[in-house]
Every structure is written in structure tokens, then in C-alpha cells.
């Protein structure tokens, strides 16, 4: 069972900008460096170039590709990616039908259909230091008369990502997203597993998008390129002292139980929470004696969202309830904000007056009416609770990605409705291809197309 809860991270919409995890630089057609980023696959040895026969002849399909090197993506080393016909690369471990939602590298995600033309191919090559994927002469479904698109995504061993564009016959910002999201940029998420109380032996898998890089679509045209360079992350530090003393833009903390440095926002979030690392690292000290983690108090979470969602079942016959989306049906990646309270403070949300130690009823002064006094006290308590809840909600509303917010997302009561993507006929549902008798990588001669 997979549930998607997405919230936008620190995305940017400016050229040559710091995106917290990456910096990007866009090169225009007049820039001489732009052409230098294009990898001329036609001049390479054909034995090193792989034309995927299935992807080159189908619509909304994806195939896994093994890398010959470790590719750092948001600080995580990847050895396998999934190439999709829709102009993007999926980087997640959990393969599902909504690959366009998050965890992607998208030079130009759109409704491309290589099956409409014999000249359309999906090609890739790996030289040991970089994987280059090229969508060659691909056309938009039902809009093939507008012309073909040719562009590349290069994943380098040092973590750099390069988008290069040779043919872009129209303004990318004008491509319709009615039947398929249109995106240019990066995204990553972490997965959290929790039990479903109503269904024994079933664990729900929830994917949280913690960061997204959105590049400006109007900057994409013929002979342009975008170079995306990774910035340091907490994951690169391997000891406590360097972790807590680092001056990078993240709040890095060290977890002694895991021997790991993290900001709490990465793909290892599940382990980070399960091992009580948020509580352990509050003092930011390397001299901590490990003790048995205390029980975590489950609290109520209030979620505000404008996103669509979908849930797929982990086992046959298992289906969860869904809620009507509030966003335009063409977007499946909108934001989520969470209303939470500070984790682990051990206090009840409602603090009532303590009873007398001797068990006696409180003394009522002459001339007072106990009924009126109790009513007034009840009204005062209710007002205090409402004001406190309002203040807390306003705080978390403006700090949706705080540690407090994330704590309550993962510990919401199971009776609270989870936000899920609705799967409708108009949404992109990608299927992974692995034809019988053929491997995932099909070697074909480009001249056949």
C-alpha cells in the first residue's frame, strides 16, 4: 500500500540560483558553453550506445537502467535509475504508477509518445563516469504536428546533472499539462512505513517530498543547457565533531545510535525517527550516553493540502478510502502544510486544575453559586484551549517543514484521513517494462528507426 503526501520544499524559479541542495546555471543559445554540454551520441561507438527498443516504441513506459558508478543524488548514492518515455528519469527505490509525482530528474517532463514516429528513440550510454540519456526526435501525443523534441540528461559521477537541448520547437511554458505534468527540474522524497490498524499485517508506505528544484521553463529553447551542481549535505560527514561543527546551510545533527549525520530530511528518515534521533540530538553534543529510548506519545495531526493523491494496495483486495481533490486535476504534485505541536514534551494538550490531595470537594464561599462557577470555569478552559490551538496552528502553518511538523505527520492517529492521490483516467500511469525473453536493456541498431 502506497500513500503519497507531498509538500513543496525549497524550490526556486530563478536562473543561476542556490536551491539549498543544488545550484543551477542556465546557458542561453548565444553562450559558447551551451554547445559544449551537448554529448554527440551519433559520433560515439555504437557498441557503447543502447537504444531501448521498448521505450522507443511505446507510450508511458519506464525501464530500469543500472549505473556503472555511484551517482550522488541529494547526498544518496544511486546505482540504478528508471528511464521514462515522458522525458524524465525516476530515482526512487519504490516503483509505482505515479512516477511523475516526485523523486525525478526531469530535463523536460511532458506527454511524449515515441510510438507516433519511427524516428523517435530513447537512447542512453554509460562511459563509467557519466550516464547520458537522450530523448531523440520525440513528439507530444496528439500534437506531433508541432515538431519533434531532442534533449539530454547527463548524470555525472561527481553528482552534477546537465540538461542539454538541441531541438525545442515550441515555448515549453505553453505545453499543456492536461494529460501529463510538465516539469523541468529535480525532486526527492523519503518513505515512511506505518501499520494500518484496520488491516492486519499490512504496512502503509507514505512518500513525503522534502525538496524540489523548479527551473524556469521560458529559458528552455534550442541550443540551451542547464548545469545543476550539488551542494554539501549533512550525509557526507562521517563523525560527530565534523557533523555538528559544519557551517553548511543545513542544521546537521549527529545520531549516536545510527552513527549518522543528518538534518532529518533525507531518505533515511524512517531510521532516524525509529531510533529516536530527533530527541537524542537536541543538545548537539558528542558526549551522549545512550539509553533506552522513551515511548513516543501519539498526537493528533491536522493536515491542510491542495494536492491530489492516490493509494495503491500492497496486497490483493486491499483498497483505502480517498478524498475529493481540491486542486486542478492536471497537477499531482502540489503542496502540503501540516499543523503540529512540539514533539516529546510529554504534556497533554488540555491542562486541567488539579484535585485536592485529601479528596475533599473544594470549599464554596457563602453567597456563590457552584453551578455558575463551574460554567464560567468551563467556558474559560474552552477559550484557553481554542486560543492555544489557534496560536499553535498559525505557527505550524508558517513552518510546515519544521521537525515539529514532521513529527506529527508520522504519528497521526490512523483514524485521521490520509491524503491520497486519486487515480483517474486522465492522469499519467507509468508501467515498468520487462518483456518476456528480453532483458531490460535492448540493443538495437539506430538505423532501424
C-alpha positions in Angstrom: 0.0 0.0 0.0 1.5 3.3 -1.1 0.3 6.7 0.0 1.7 10.0 -1.3 1.8 13.1 0.8 3.7 15.8 -0.9 4.8 19.2 0.3 6.9 21.6 -1.6 10.4 22.2 -0.3 12.8 25.0 -1.0 12.2 25.3 -4.8 13.5 28.2 -6.8 12.4 29.8 -10.0 15.4 31.9 -10.9 18.4 31.5 -13.3 21.8 30.8 -11.7 20.3 30.3 -8.2 21.1 28.5 -5.0 18.4 25.8 -4.4 19.8 24.7 -1.0 20.7 21.2 -2.2 21.9 22.4 -5.6 22.9 25.4 -7.6 21.8 25.8 -11.2 23.2 27.8 -14.1 21.3 28.3 -17.4 23.2 28.8 -20.6 21.4 30.6 -23.5 21.8 29.9 -27.2 24.4 32.6 -27.6 26.6 31.3 -24.8 29.5 29.3 -26.3 29.5 27.0 -23.3 26.0 25.8 -24.1 27.0 23.7 -27.1 29.8 22.2 -25.0 27.4 20.4 -22.8 25.8 18.5 -25.6 27.1 14.9 -25.9 27.2 13.9 -29.5 26.0 10.3 -29.3 26.0 9.9 -33.1 29.8 10.2 -33.1 30.2 7.5 -30.4 31.0 3.9 -30.8 27.7 2.1 -31.5 28.7 -0.7 -29.1 28.5 1.8 -26.3 25.1 3.3 -27.2 22.0 1.5 -26.2 18.7 2.2 -28.0 15.9 0.9 -25.8 13.5 -0.8 -28.2 10.5 -0.9 -25.9 10.7 2.7 -24.8 11.3 3.8 -28.3 8.0 2.3 -29.5 5.6 2.8 -26.6 3.8 5.5 -24.6 4.0 6.0 -20.8 6.5 3.2 -20.2 9.6 3.1 -18.0 12.6 0.8 -17.7 15.3 0.4 -15.1 18.9 1.2 -16.0 21.9 0.1 -13.9 24.8 2.5 -13.5 28.4 1.5 -13.6 29.2 4.1 -10.8 27.8 5.6 -7.7 25.7 8.7 -8.6 25.1 11.1 -5.7 21.5 12.4 -5.7 20.6 14.7 -2.8 23.6 13.1 -0.9 22.4 9.5 -1.6 24.4 7.2 -3.8 22.3 5.6 -6.5 23.3 2.6 -8.6 20.0 2.2 -10.5 17.6 4.7 -12.1 14.4 4.3 -14.1 14.1 6.0 -17.5 10.6 7.0 -18.7 9.3 7.9 -22.1 7.9 11.1 -20.7 11.2 13.0 -20.8 12.4 12.3 -17.2 14.4 9.8 -15.0 12.8 8.4 -11.9 15.2 7.9 -9.0 13.1 6.3 -6.3 13.5 2.8 -4.9 9.8 2.1 -4.8 8.5 1.7 -8.3 4.8 2.8 -8.6 2.4 4.0 -11.2 2.7 7.7 -10.2 6.4 8.2 -11.2 5.7 11.8 -12.2 4.9 12.9 -8.6 8.3 13.1 -7.0 11.9 11.7 -7.0 12.7 12.6 -10.5 15.3 14.2 -12.8 13.3 16.0 -15.5 15.1 17.8 -18.3 11.6 18.1 -19.9 8.8 16.1 -18.4 5.8 16.1 -20.8 3.3 13.8 -22.6 5.8 12.5 -25.1 4.8 9.4 -27.1 7.7 7.8 -29.0 5.3 5.4 -30.8 3.9 8.1 -33.0 7.0 8.3 -35.2 9.6 5.8 -36.4 12.3 8.4 -35.9 11.6 8.7 -32.1 14.0 6.8 -29.9 15.2 6.7 -26.3 18.9 6.3 -26.2 21.4 6.1 -23.3 25.1 5.5 -22.8 27.3 4.9 -19.7 31.1 5.6 -20.0 31.9 4.9 -16.4 31.9 8.5 -15.3 28.5 9.7 -16.7 25.2 8.3 -17.8 23.7 10.2 -20.8 20.0 9.7 -21.6 18.7 11.2 -24.9 15.1 11.6 -25.9 15.7 11.8 -29.7 13.1 13.3 -32.0 10.2 12.5 -29.6 6.8 14.1 -30.2 4.0 15.1 -28.0 1.0 12.9 -28.2 -1.8 14.4 -30.3 0.5 17.3 -31.1 3.0 15.6 -33.3 2.4 18.2 -36.0 4.2 20.8 -33.8 7.5 19.1 -34.4 10.0 16.8 -32.6 12.0 17.4 -29.4 15.6 16.3 -28.9 17.2 16.8 -25.5 19.5 15.0 -23.0 20.1 14.5 -19.3 23.6 13.7 -18.1 24.2 12.3 -14.7 27.9 12.7 -13.7 29.8 10.7 -11.1 30.5 13.8 -9.1 26.8 14.5 -8.7 26.5 17.2 -11.4 23.4 17.0 -13.6 23.3 18.6 -17.1 20.3 19.2 -19.2 21.1 19.9 -22.8 18.5 20.9 -25.5 19.1 20.6 -29.3 15.5 20.8 -30.7 12.7 22.5 -28.9 10.1 23.5 -31.5 7.8 25.5 -29.1 7.7 27.5 -25.9 7.9 24.9 -23.1 5.7 27.0 -20.9 2.9 26.6 -23.4 2.9 22.8 -23.3 -0.4 21.6 -21.9 -0.4 19.7 -18.6 -4.0 18.5 -19.0 -3.0 14.8 -19.6 0.5 14.9 -18.2 2.5 17.1 -15.8 5.0 19.4 -17.4 8.2 19.9 -15.2 11.8 20.9 -15.6 13.9 20.3 -12.5 14.6 17.8 -9.7 12.7 16.3 -6.8 13.4 14.0 -3.9 11.4 12.4 -1.1 11.6 9.9 1.8 9.4 6.9 2.6 7.8 6.2 5.9 6.2 2.9 6.8 3.5 2.5 9.4 0.9 -0.1 10.3 -2.7 0.0 9.2 -4.8 -0.8 12.3 -7.9 -1.8 10.3 -5.9 -4.3 8.2 -3.6 -6.8 9.9 -0.2 -7.5 8.5 -0.4 -4.5 6.1 2.0 -1.6 6.3 1.2 1.7 4.6 4.1 3.3 2.7 3.9 7.1 2.6 6.1 9.1 0.4 6.9 12.7 1.5 8.5 15.1 -0.9 11.0 17.2 1.1 12.6 19.2 -1.7 12.1 20.3 -5.3 14.0 22.3 -7.8 11.9 24.1 -10.4 13.7 25.6 -13.3 12.3 28.4 -15.4 10.6 26.8 -18.5 10.8 30.0 -20.6 14.6 29.7 -20.5 14.4 26.4 -22.4 14.9 26.6 -26.2 17.1 25.4 -29.0 20.8 25.1 -28.1 20.3 25.9 -24.4 21.7 24.0 -21.4 21.4 23.9 -17.6 24.1 22.8 -15.3 23.0 21.7 -11.8 25.8 21.3 -9.3 25.3 19.6 -5.9 25.9 21.4 -2.6 27.3 19.8 0.6 24.8 17.9 2.7 24.9 16.5 6.2 25.2 13.0 4.9 28.7 13.5 3.8 30.1 13.9 7.3 31.1 10.6 9.0 31.9 11.6 12.5 30.2 13.6 15.3 32.6 16.5 15.7 32.7 17.4 12.0 28.9 17.0 11.7 27.9 19.4 14.5 30.6 21.9 13.7 29.8 22.2 10.0 28.9 25.6 8.6 26.8 24.5 5.6 23.2 25.7 5.2 21.7 22.7 6.9 21.1 22.1 10.6 23.2 19.0 10.9 22.9 16.8 13.9 24.6 13.5 14.9 22.8 10.4 15.9 24.9 8.1 18.0 22.6 5.1 17.6 23.0 5.2 13.8 26.4 6.8 13.6 25.0 9.1 11.0 24.9 12.9 10.4 21.6 14.2 9.1 19.3 17.2 9.0 16.4 14.8 9.4 15.3 15.4 5.8 16.7 12.7 3.7 15.8 9.2 2.5 16.9 7.7 5.9 14.1 9.5 7.7 12.5 6.2 8.8 15.6 5.0 10.7 16.2 8.5 12.1 12.7 8.5 13.7 12.7 4.8 14.7 15.9 5.3 16.7 14.7 8.5 18.4 17.5 10.5 16.8 15.5 13.8 17.0 15.4 13.5 20.8 19.0 12.4 21.1 20.4 15.3 19.1 18.7 18.2 20.7 21.7 19.2 22.8 24.1 18.9 19.8 26.7 17.2 21.9 29.1 14.4 21.0 29.3 13.2 24.7 26.0 11.4 25.0 25.4 8.2 26.9 22.9 6.1 25.0 19.9 5.0 27.0 16.7 3.1 26.1 14.5 5.5 24.1 11.4 6.6 25.9 8.0 5.8 24.4 6.7 8.3 21.9 3.4 10.0 22.6 1.0 9.8 19.7 -0.8 13.1 19.0 -3.4 14.4 16.6 -2.3 15.9 13.3 -4.3 18.4 11.2 -3.3 18.4 7.6 -4.0 21.1 5.0 -3.5 20.2 1.4 -4.3 21.3 -2.1 -2.8 18.2 -3.7 -4.3 15.2 -5.4 -3.3 11.8 -4.1 -3.5 8.1 -4.9 -3.1 5.0 -2.8 -2.2 1.6 -4.3 -2.6 -1.6 -2.4 0.2 -3.7 -1.0 -1.9 -6.8 -1.3 -4.8 -8.1 -3.3 -8.2 -6.9 -2.4 -6.9 -4.1 -0.2 -8.2 -0.6 -1.0 -8.3 2.5 1.1 -10.7 5.4 1.2 -9.9 8.5 -0.8 -10.9 12.2 -0.6 -12.0 14.6 -3.3 -9.0 16.6 -4.6 -9.2 20.4 -4.3 -6.6 21.2 -7.0 -6.7 21.4 -10.7 -6.7 17.8 -12.0 -3.7 18.3 -14.1 -1.3 18.7 -11.2 -0.4 15.8 -8.9 2.5 17.5 -7.1 1.1 20.4 -5.2 1.9 21.4 -1.7 1.0 20.2 1.8 1.2 22.0 5.1 1.0 20.3 8.4 -0.3 21.6 11.8 1.6 20.0 14.6 2.9 20.6 18.2 6.3 20.3 19.6 7.2 16.6 19.9 8.2 14.8 23.0 7.3 17.5 25.6 5.2 14.9 27.4 2.4 17.3 28.2 -1.3 16.9 27.5 -2.9 19.4 25.1 -5.5 20.2 27.8 -4.2 21.0 31.3 -7.0 20.8 33.9 -6.9 22.1 37.5 -5.5 19.5 39.9 -7.8 17.9 42.5 -7.2 18.4 46.2 -4.9 15.8 47.8 -7.3 14.9 50.6 -10.1 14.2 48.0 -12.4 16.7 49.6 -14.6 18.9 47.5 -13.4 22.5 47.1 -14.9 24.9 49.5 -17.6 27.2 48.2 -17.7 30.7 49.8 -21.0 31.9 51.1 -23.2 33.7 48.6 -21.7 31.9 45.5 -23.4 29.6 43.2 -21.5 26.4 42.3 -23.4 25.9 39.1 -22.5 29.3 37.7 -18.9 29.0 38.9 -18.5 25.6 37.1 -20.0 27.0 33.9 -17.7 30.0 33.9 -14.7 27.8 34.6 -15.7 25.5 31.7 -16.0 28.5 29.4 -12.6 29.8 30.4 -11.0 26.5 29.9 -12.5 26.1 26.4 -11.5 29.6 25.4 -7.9 28.9 26.6 -7.7 25.7 24.6 -9.1 27.3 21.5 -6.7 30.2 21.7 -3.8 27.9 22.3 -4.8 25.7 19.4 -5.2 28.7 17.1 -1.7 30.0 18.0 -0.2 26.6 17.5 -1.9 26.2 14.2 -0.7 29.6 12.9 2.8 28.8 14.0 3.0 25.4 12.3 1.1 26.7 9.2 4.1 29.1 8.6 6.7 26.4 9.5 5.4 23.3 7.7 8.8 21.7 7.2 9.9 22.0 10.8 10.9 19.0 12.9 7.7 19.5 14.9 5.6 19.3 11.8 7.2 16.2 10.5 6.9 14.5 14.0 3.1 14.9 13.8 2.8 13.7 10.2 4.4 10.4 11.0 2.4 9.9 14.3 -1.0 10.9 13.3 -3.8 8.6 14.5 -4.8 6.0 11.9 -8.4 7.2 12.1 -7.3 10.6 10.7 -7.9 10.6 6.9 -4.6 10.4 4.9 -4.3 12.4 1.8 -4.0 10.1 -1.2 -3.7 10.6 -5.0 -6.9 9.8 -6.9 -6.1 7.8 -10.0 -8.2 8.9 -12.9 -8.2 8.1 -16.5 -6.6 11.4 -17.4 -3.6 11.0 -15.1 -0.3 9.6 -16.2 0.1 6.0 -15.0 3.5 4.6 -16.0 4.1 0.8 -16.3 7.6 -0.7 -15.9 8.6 -2.7 -18.9 10.4 -6.0 -18.8 9.3 -8.0 -21.8 9.5 -11.8 -21.7 12.6 -13.2 -23.3 14.4 -9.8 -23.4 16.5 -8.0 -20.8 15.7 -4.6 -19.6 18.4 -3.2 -21.9 17.6 -4.0 -25.6 20.4 -3.5 -28.0 19.2 -2.2 -31.4 20.7 -0.5 -34.4 19.6 3.1 -34.6 19.3 2.8 -38.4 16.2 0.6 -37.9 14.3 3.8 -36.8 
